[in-house]
Amino acid sequence: DSKDYDSETESVCPFCGVGCKVSLKVKDGKVKYVEGINGPANEGRLCVKGRFGFDYIHHPHRLTKPLIRRDDAPAKGLNVDPGNLDTHFREATWEEAMDLAATRLMALREDDPRNVAGFGSAKCTNEEAYLFQKFIRQGFKHNNVDHCTRLCHASSVAALIENVGSGAVTATFNEVENSDVVIIIGANPIENHPVAATYFKQFTKRGGKLIVMDPRGVGMRKFATEMLQFRPGADVSMLNAIMNVIVEEELYDSQYIHTWTENWAAEKEHLSQFTPEAMAPICGIEPDQLRRVARTFAQAKAGLIFWGMGVSQHIHGTDNSRCLISLALMTGNVGKPGAGLHPLRGQNNVQGASDAGLIPMFLPDYQSVMDDDIRAKFNNVWNSEDFSNEKGLTVTEIIDQAYAGNIKGMYIQGENPAMSDPDVNHARAALAKLDLMIVQDIFLTETANYADIILPASALYEKNGTVSNTNRQVQRVRPAVTPPGEAREDWKITVELAQRIGLNWDYTDVSQVFAEMKLTMASLDNITWERLETETITYPSLSETDPGQAIVFGDGFPRADGRARFTPASVIPPDEAPDDEYPMIATTGRQLEHWHTGSMTRRAKVLDAVEPEANCSLNPRTLKLMGIEPGEMIRLTTRRGSIEIMARADRAIAEDMVFIPFAYVEAAANILTNSAIDPFGKIPEFKFSAIRVEKI
Ligand code: SF4
């Protein structure tokens, strides 16, 4: 036998929302290498992160014992060396750490339950997300629980729920095989959803027309029939102009609109003012191209629209999504093969964590916390007293309330707000003010620097459960290796903490959590733990033999009368405009090799070797004008703060823009970003800050 491993385990890649299935080859108790296997989202393919980014799980920085902040630790700040924790923390037994955590949580609760809030994680499983929201709702009787969807697709979900009745995608990305036109807007799948991008490339190779819309000339432009490099923040003006053409030239699908939608007359009337000529100076796209794109999409037999953070992370993110929904509806492009709306999900389980109710306004399956009957249903299953009927606070609102001293304690599982929140110096100051911060994670993240109690948790390849990808596909994850030292699976930690604060939890196996979720989540109908042993199942699944529906809403929408809605959107300028002091525009995002705040990928050898240094990208002409050589350090300053970072030349960046990845603590992009939020999705405007660039 030539096998070079001791065992192999099937699981799902821990990084992006594509949800590639993997086989983990384990030797001597460690993952040696990873191979892509035949899951519906990847058909054996993996990107560089999935293939080479796994070894962070064996990094010496892994937390292996519970830690308690020393009485004589320096003042809270971003000041702990992750290789030497003794200066700030002492090791404790699980017994001592859990006892302290529970005692202090109960003391805060006794004073006022709203003293405590929670951030769960899109990096954890569905079961862990479900338990986390239940912990706050049952344990503290309110809804102040959220996770990184707030920084991601919250505005897309707000628009989708409002207008089509469901926040999930209406078609899987694999449906491009049945499309003849595809729009990708505000997304950079070659770097952020690389395996999904392979399907998009195949689509163009067989003659499909790809329309790319983005203020950055992202990689997919090489495959595009039309590239619209529009002005940052000008999404609504461009999309309304395209829809204006569809209305003026009567290219819309009257029968579909009549049968399946409402509010068309108002939408049509509203769009009349957004002519291509009027909008071209705002969005920077010529009227001819706007007309061409309108005709191409409207005349498609089947058109699919994909979008990413470029659409969602604006103070008008919900309006941006409303436009995309209207465009799909007016052209009849929902509910049939090759057509639909697909916000590409970022984190591996942001879809599942949101479905599981890890959001302040919704219980599992987006059931409103304000509905008495719905809360009664959950209280019945939980054998619990009622909790608040008020929508809870969102991520940035919780941070603001912590800063104001109204929230005194937080339980943070696998999130890193000290890196990921906008205007992050404000978020760090808020975390430093908390009386009690319990952090459950696999590394001493920037957030854990501020913790009072640290609970060592498990990486995805060490745990059992389910995750749901961008396609609504539910898949099993399985432990290939055991967590290091005394680290534990996240769900087990939450269960023990719940028991210690007096909750009636008696789960002994994660499958019991899944079984409880099924009692209140219709989306899991016909999806059983047993089926998931061998199958990936797309929800909704209509029978115990149905692998699930790749396309939904062919026979109506989950709204009153079964109709979707047009919600007109107007042009709203970004929160802050460039001026003499801050003349350029900053946008942030990910790059291929690094994942979000970098806590995992910067500890993965290959990925860190490829991208070891904080960098930002500017147009070569801009660099030349400023006398900056690529590779030189520059200073970036906004109204919130300043960072020093290495400059790179990238022709894809507009001449008045800077692109900054947010993975690097030594030049944290979010020191610069604006915390102004979209009023509906409550998502911050990460994609537009006025900025000054200086040669050092
Ligand atoms: Fe992992 Fe996403 Fe890459 Fe697939 S595309 S291997 S899920 S990071």
Boltz pocket constraint, residues with backbone or C-beta under 6 A from the ligand:
constraints:
  - pocket:
      binder: B
      contacts: [[A, 13], [A, 14], [A, 15], [A, 16], [A, 17], [A, 18], [A, 19], [A, 20], [A, 42], [A, 45], [A, 46], [A, 47], [A, 48], [A, 49], [A, 50], [A, 51], [A, 192], [A, 193], [A, 194], [A, 195], [A, 196]]
      max_distance: 6.0
